Amino acid sequence: MPALTESNAQKRPADVMADVMEKPPPRSSSTPITPSINPYNAPKTKSAVITSSKTQNAVVFTPELLRVYYDRLFPYEMMYDWLSYGVTKDFFCRREWSFTIQPTPEDEIYIRYQSFKDLPEFKSAVIKRQPNKIDIGAVFTHQPKDHNNLSKEVFHTEERELVFDIDLTDYDGVRTCCSGANICNKCWKYMNMAIKVMDEGLKTDFGFNNMVWFYSGRRGVHCWVCDESARTLSNDARAAVATYFELPLENEEKSLDLTSNLHPMLARSLSVLEPMFLSDIVGDNGMGILTNQEQWVKLLKTLPEEARKAGIAAEMDKEWSKRDISPEEKWKMLKGRIEKETKKEGVKKQRKFKGDENERLEMWPIETVFRHTYPRLDINVSKMQNHLLKSPFCVHPKTGRVCIPMDVKKIDSFDPFNVPTLPQIVSELESYAKENGEAKNVPDWQKTSLKESMQFFLKTFLNPMKNEQRKMRMEEKAKEEAFTGDF
């Protein structure tokens, strides 16, 4: 696919804070339209699966529908207010944008280094080009559209939101229900787990306040951390923040090297994740890793070799096979058996295993919980200022779903299958006009199922952040006046 430019067409937080571009994914066919339902309050359908099957015929994304969306529904003013941060007039115009456009059904063109002087120019460019995908990049020292005329010493990134990308494909090693681009309500629980851990960690351990999570439109979530202290982090500091949350989960045979003196962040995460491990992983309503012998044998094989030699795995297999025991009870039995092997009367004494072997067995239940629940980050997205990320409020071309903000307080009830779709919201516009007339004094997004998401974005993120920025500017002005004696 040709690439064009606009011009030619385990540390602690205190230690951490001290101090690429993505190719568009291959095109595939679409998914069925869902009814107009609140993504938080709809009944769950366990059998529902978002797929990329070419046999599905429902229309979810067309140039005609996209034109209506960009003409009437895309929140240009909100995006401009957000990404201007209330600072100097030349700030927004130094932001890089990229468009993925599709001039013909067979071709895609990816355009980097775009920039827009103001809101009208930004809106005009989107409506003119009708991008299938919009990505947002860093704020540079100069306008990105002029980058060909500037040296690298002069043209470089200045700041960028700290962003995180979590995708269900990175959980293919542990999810048993789906793989690849396919998702269902069972494996979507991994996103809930990741959001809870990351959101609390970023706020508690790093002190960030201005954060917002977005559904990616297909199989993942994005986090935008917008505090000034986050936006101005160096690449090294970004990498340090991201790796602070990282565990080496890719290699299932490699130990996580956890110790009984668990890091406070991991201890806090465990308190969140272990209940979800029991409710969403071990049983039939989740991944089912303890529901039948085939599954529990796989789990028992991950016990440390010394424990398997001692017969713990065989003992559990025999016990679970001879009577009907719930998956949750199996897990409690296994943990109890391990604790019995590693401790006596709650006090560590002379044991069968050597010290390091004993600790490895003692930490195995915690390691298992983390392997099946802990966030799996795309670190490369987070560690570089110049890495672009999909714009919020875009429409995913493969699902037709809008990339809406997510309410962390309601995250357990969020259902990706009930996120507004492009055909749905265009139909809602037409229905509203038939019932109420054009009602030009009402913003078009308020006439659709996007209303709740847009209001949430305004009330819980954008307006509070703008108020905070306004307060900071007033305080800075007061300090300057006090210093100069201008009262």
Secondary structure, DSSP 8 states (H G I E B T S, - for coil): --EEETTT----HHHHHH-----------------S--TTTS---TT-EE---TT-------HHHHHHHHHHTS-HHHHHHHHHTT--TTSGGGEEEEEEEEEETTEEEEEEEE--SSHHHHHHHHHHH--SEEEEEEEESS-GGGGGGS-TTTS-EEE--EEEEEEGGGGTTT-SS--TT-EEHHHHHHHHHHHHHHHHHHHHTT----EEEEE-SSSEEEEEE--HHHHT--HHHHHHHHHHT----S-TTS-----SS--HHHHHHHHHHHHHHHHHTSSTTTT-TTSSHHHHHHHHTTS-HHHHHTTHHHHHHHHHHHS---HHHHHHHHHHHHHHHH-BTTB--S-SS-HHHHHHHHHHHHHHHHHHHS--B-HHHHH-TT--EE-TT-B-TTT-BB--EE-GGGGGG--GGGS-BHHHHHHHHHHHHHHH---TTS-GGGGSTTHHHHHHHIIIIIHHHHHHHHHHHHHHHHHHHHHHT--
